[in-house]
Amino acid sequence: MSGASSSGESVDDVGVLPQVRRTTRWTRLWRPFWVLPMTFVLVATVVGVLLPEWEQTVDEHLPFVFQGGADGARGMLSTIAGAMISVTGLVFSITMVVIQLASSQFSPRVLTDFLSSRITQATLGIFAATFTYALTVLRSVQGASGEESFVPQISVTVGFLLVLASVGTFLAFIQHITTSIQVSSIVSHLGDSTVDVVDRYFPAADEPAALRPQPAWDPSPAEPQLVLEAQEHGYVVEVAHRRLVDWAVEHDAVVEVLLPVGRFVTEGTPALRIFGLPLPQRVLVLGADAADPTGDGTHAELARRHDLDAVRRCVVVEQDRVFNQDPALGVRKLVDIGERALSPGINDPTTASQVTDEIHRILRLLITRRDLPSVLEHEGQVRLVHRPQRVSELVDLSLEELLHYAKESLQVPRQVGDVIDALRPVALPGYAPVLDHWGQVAGRLAREAAAEVERMPGGEA
């Protein structure tokens, strides 16, 4: 295995690794749709219990708060609770209609973006919290008007303020829904997210490590290797490159990541190969389950000695793809919207044209960046081998399927040709062949569509 730099100089490619947002337990905790609304409800319940208890210790009559008696407080809190649960059902119904419309009109892949909206989550949360708070405070009202009673004035006033906040969030929710369902808003949001991850993932054109020739790495077939299999199914959403390099340096090994980000894997799929460790046999496989086929505890001892669980955690697998380290995800969603718009059932080439405009924006940044090196060195030694996404692959993903489904369209092939003409002057020389290829395809499809129009009765060129 070639592990040293040919120049003999100290080489460190760690700086070229993508500056991506890590998926932490904290971010995963807040990702589900129900977490934020449930947090609102729990906070409201706790406040609804503790605030009236505190008010019992306050003997002074406070101004600028609820001045009614016990019956008035009960009536007000009951009205708030009844109204809020009704409006909560309305907001939930509106959300479901919007999700269904977006799924059928655009793509099921955009549902995650709707469900992750903090405005929608906060609206449902404050409505449910106001309902829960009103019921909780209602149990603290004691007695009746005209006799000895206890009315938590501050607590009832807080309930009224929550109603005002609910009205404000409802207006914001309506504004958010009416804008987020527009195709321009959806496409622009996906473009923003994709441009952001492209900017952090691919190195700049003048990055020294990206300009340097790839070091040679050819492991000998006789060299011992440890294979770690995936323990769960789903999509690879993150590879912690820097932590893998640190581990490889600590154990004087080479780590090869076999799965690119965005790939679907099943349990038992080989995920990592490690070279350089002292192993009892030439090829040792640590499977997806915890069972040790040798029965002598060799695998468990090896995992403890080299902290292999930490290596496994460097490859994160989840049920859905996320933008953190996956530039292809945004392109995939945009292409899906374009394909759906070009389908015979919808036949909306203008939406496909808007998608092409956003793809143009992404490609303009993409073709000015270098590919990530697949073999990375640290201090002259190869430490990490991985399979990064490539610029040319993303260009193919952006245009191949879109042009395939635009065969009978005049608008989209012509627009793609114009986009490629605009990209050629700013593209790095290495991307000229892929741009020329898709420019030729777009030109051919545009000519065929124009010829088809000419053959129509009364058609004109």
Summary of the structure (lengths in Angstrom):
residues: 461
radius of gyration: 29.8
end to end distance: 62.0
largest distance: 94.4
contacts: 1439
relative contact order: 0.12
helix: 57%
strand: 10%
